[in-house]
Structure formats: C-alpha cells, structure tokens
C-alpha cells in the first residue's frame, strides 16, 4: 500500500512542479479539437440566423445581453476608480496600507491585460476574422481555425 501511495504522491508532485507543462498540454489538446472538427463553426452557427442575414446575430439585441453589453464598461470603471481610491487613501491612512498591493494588482491587471495587450496588440495584429466577418455568416473573409494566421 505504501508503494502505491508513494507513487501517487510522486505523480502529484510531478504535476505540481510542472504546471506549465500541464497547461500547455491542455491548450494544445483544446486547440486540436477546433482544428480537426467544425465545433467552432457549429457553435457560432447556433447563434446566427441565416434566414435574416441582414441581422443574423439578433441574439445580441435581446435586453438580457444588451444589459451586460452596457453594464460592463460601468463595472470596469467602478473597479478602476475603487482601486485608484484605495491606492491614494493608502498614502494617508496606515490602516489600509496592506490593501494597496491588492489594488495595484487589480489596476495593473485591467490596464495591461484587456487595455494594452488585447486592444492594441491582439485585435489589430492577430489576423483571425471575427465570426460576423467570415463567409459562412455573410462576411467576405475566409474562416481560419484558432492559432492559424493568414
């Protein structure tokens, strides 16, 4: 019994020490699913109405989704204002100084992640068309699976 327990503990330790390898393996597997199947197009097709191509993506106009579309910038702004407020107040009040590092982390996550990396690097230079731009959904661009460039 101790031998099995030792092997199991050794395997778990290997996975813990090689998390990056597990993450890359998982991402490779998931990407391969989209390369060798039509899962990407089939999923997008469930939300596209081919009978009305002028407004094929009509689900986005429903009140439930419009609420989230308009609420997201407000929520992001409130989080950023809250983070900045904590950073500034931590300069004055000793009691909240320990929260400053968390506020800086949240601020940098929002600014560097979606703000800088996604909007200035990926969106402009990725090269993969959005679903509404591909030929299968009324656009003019050909479909490309994930991580393939044209």
N, C-alpha and C positions, 0 to 999 in steps of 0.2 A: 504493500500500500504506500509506503514511504517513497518508493521508486516512482510511482505514478504521480504522487503529489510533487515530488522534486521536479519531474519533467514538466508538469503543468505550470509550476511556479517559474521554471526556466523559460518556458514559452511565453508566459505573460510578461516576464521581464524583458524578453527579446522584443515583443510588440511595443512595450512602453518605451524602450530605448530607441526604437526605430519607427516612431510615429510618422515621420515624414515619408518613410517607405510605404507604410500602410495607406497614407493619404494619397500619394502618387498612384499607387496601385488601384485604389478606388476610383480616382478621377480617370485613369486610363480605361478601366472597365466601363464606366458610365459613358465616356466619350465613344467607345467602341459600339455600344448599343445604338447610339444615334448614327454612326457611320454605316452600320450594316443592316439597319431596319429603317422603316419610314415612321418611326414613333414621333419624331419632331413634327413632321408634316401632318400626321394623323391627329396629333393633339391640337395643333393650331387650327386644323380644319373643323374641329368640333365647335369652334367659336366664330367661324366665318360662314356667312350666309351667301352662297353662290347665286341664289335666285335674285338677290338685290345687290349686285356688285358695287353700285354707287355708294352704298352704306353697308358693306359686307361685315364690318366689325361693329355691329349695332349694340352688342352687349355692353360696350363701354359707355353708352349713353344712358344706361339704366341708373336710377337715382342712387342705388347702393354703391355702385362703382364710381359714380361722379362725386359722391361724398368723400370717398377715400382719395380720389384724384385731387380734390381741392383742399382736403384736410392735411395731406402730407406736408406741404410747404409750411403750413402754420405750426404743425407739431415740431418740425425740424427747427423752425425759428425759435420756438419756445425753449427747446432743449439747448440751443446755442446761446440764447440770452441767459438761461439759467446757469450754464457752465461759465460764461463770462462773469456773471454776477458773483458766483462763488469764488472765482479766481481773484476778483477785485476785493471782495469782502474779506478774503483770507489775508490780504495785506494789512488789514486793520484789526480784525478780531482773531485773537490767538486760538479761541475755542474751535474755529472751523478750519484751521490751517491744515489739519490732516486730510481734509476733503479736497484740498487744492489739487493734489496729484490725480484724483479721480476726474475732476472737472477738466484738467488739462488733457487727460487721456480721451475723454468724450469729445472735446473740442477738436483735437488732432485727428481723431477717427473720422469725424464728419467732414473736416476740411480736406484732409489728404485722401481719404477713400473716395466717396462719391464726388466731392468737389473737384479735386485736382486730377486724380488718377482716372476716374471713369469719364468725366465730362470733357477733359482736354486731351487725354491720351487714347483711351479705348474707343470712344464713339467716333472720333474723327479719323482714326487710322486703323481700325480693326478690319474693315473691308467686307464684313459679312452683312448683307442687306437685312433690314427688318422684315418681319412677316408681311406687312402690307405692301412692301416693295417687290416681292418676288412674283414670278409669272403665275404660279398656281393660285394666287389670291388677287389677281387683277393688276399686278405691277409689271415692270419691264425688266427686272433683274432676274438672273438665274438663281436657283437655290444652291446654297453651299452648306454642307454639314458643319458642325462645330469644329473649330480649330483648323479649318481649311481656308486658305487665302486665295484670292484671285488677283 
